[in-house]
Amino acid sequence: MKKIEDFCPVRDILAKTADKWSLLVMHELQQRPVLRFSELQRSIPDISQKMLTQTLRKLEQMQLLGREVYPEVPPRVEYRLTELGNSFMNNINPLIGWAVENRDKCLK
């Protein structure tokens, strides 16, 4: 059982979403609500296939994005933000805007 001093919802969520790729993947899915794996990979050109796969699995496990597999040959898989993922991004968008606006000042 967790002690009260071990419980920090902000730290717990940021530990899983504030990595190098998660917010970028979710941002792309917010801009274009349904994307296939290859479309996501093209929209984030410096992410490796392995890292994109791991990131998508983690976000799906957190219920921030959904994955739908269509029984076709070859199989078609589409990703989209869930309601929870959209709610998360609606709260993160001001931070993204702030980062874009202040990047140069912070990285001098």
C-alpha positions as CSV (number, residue, x, y, z in Angstrom):
1,M,0.0,0.0,0.0
2,K,1.3,3.5,-0.9
3,K,2.0,5.9,1.9
4,I,0.5,9.3,1.5
5,E,4.0,10.8,1.0
6,D,4.6,8.5,-1.9
7,F,1.5,9.6,-3.7
8,C,1.9,12.4,-6.2
9,P,-0.5,12.3,-9.2
10,V,1.4,15.1,-11.0
11,R,4.7,13.2,-10.8
12,D,3.0,9.9,-11.7
13,I,1.5,11.3,-14.9
14,L,4.5,13.3,-15.9
15,A,6.8,10.4,-15.5
16,K,4.8,8.6,-18.2
17,T,4.0,11.4,-20.6
18,A,6.9,13.9,-20.4
19,D,9.4,11.8,-22.3
20,K,10.8,12.8,-25.6
21,W,8.0,11.4,-27.8
22,S,4.7,11.0,-26.0
23,L,3.5,14.6,-26.3
24,L,4.6,14.9,-29.9
25,V,2.6,11.8,-30.8
26,M,-0.4,13.0,-28.9
27,H,0.0,16.5,-30.5
28,E,0.0,14.9,-34.0
29,L,-3.1,12.9,-33.2
30,Q,-4.9,16.1,-32.0
31,Q,-4.0,17.9,-35.2
32,R,-5.2,15.0,-37.4
33,P,-7.6,12.9,-35.3
34,V,-7.0,9.5,-37.1
35,L,-3.5,8.4,-38.2
36,R,-2.0,5.2,-39.3
37,F,1.5,4.1,-38.0
38,S,3.3,5.2,-41.2
39,E,1.5,8.6,-41.1
40,L,2.6,9.1,-37.5
41,Q,6.2,8.1,-38.4
42,R,6.3,10.5,-41.3
43,S,4.9,13.4,-39.2
44,I,7.7,12.8,-36.6
45,P,10.6,12.0,-38.9
46,D,13.3,11.5,-36.2
47,I,11.4,8.9,-34.2
48,S,12.5,5.3,-34.8
49,Q,10.0,2.6,-35.6
50,K,10.8,0.8,-32.3
51,M,10.4,4.0,-30.2
52,L,7.1,4.9,-32.0
53,T,5.8,1.4,-31.3
54,Q,6.8,1.6,-27.6
55,T,5.3,5.1,-27.3
56,L,2.0,4.1,-28.9
57,R,1.8,1.0,-26.6
58,K,2.4,3.0,-23.5
59,L,-0.2,5.7,-24.4
60,E,-2.7,3.0,-25.3
61,Q,-2.0,1.3,-22.0
62,M,-2.7,4.6,-20.2
63,Q,-5.9,4.9,-22.2
64,L,-4.8,8.2,-23.8
65,L,-5.1,6.8,-27.3
66,G,-7.1,4.1,-29.0
67,R,-5.9,1.6,-31.6
68,E,-8.3,0.0,-34.1
69,V,-7.2,-2.9,-36.2
70,Y,-9.2,-3.6,-39.4
71,P,-9.3,-7.2,-40.6
72,E,-7.9,-6.5,-44.1
73,V,-4.9,-7.8,-46.0
74,P,-2.6,-6.2,-45.3
75,P,-4.0,-5.2,-41.8
76,R,-4.9,-1.6,-41.4
77,V,-4.3,-0.1,-37.9
78,E,-5.5,3.4,-37.0
79,Y,-4.7,5.5,-33.9
80,R,-6.8,8.2,-32.3
81,L,-6.9,10.1,-29.0
82,T,-9.5,8.9,-26.6
83,E,-11.7,11.2,-24.6
84,L,-9.2,11.0,-21.8
85,G,-6.4,11.8,-24.3
86,N,-8.2,14.8,-25.6
87,S,-8.9,16.0,-22.1
88,F,-5.2,15.7,-21.3
89,M,-4.1,17.5,-24.4
90,N,-6.6,20.4,-23.8
91,N,-4.7,21.0,-20.6
92,I,-1.3,20.6,-22.1
93,N,-1.9,22.9,-25.1
94,P,-1.2,26.1,-23.1
95,L,2.1,24.6,-22.2
96,I,2.9,23.8,-25.8
97,G,2.0,27.4,-26.8
98,W,4.2,28.8,-24.1
99,A,7.1,26.5,-25.1
100,V,6.8,27.6,-28.8
101,E,6.6,31.3,-27.7
102,N,9.5,31.2,-25.3
103,R,11.8,28.5,-26.6
104,D,14.5,30.9,-27.8
105,K,14.5,32.8,-24.5
106,C,14.9,29.6,-22.5
107,L,17.5,27.9,-24.6
108,K,20.0,30.8,-25.0
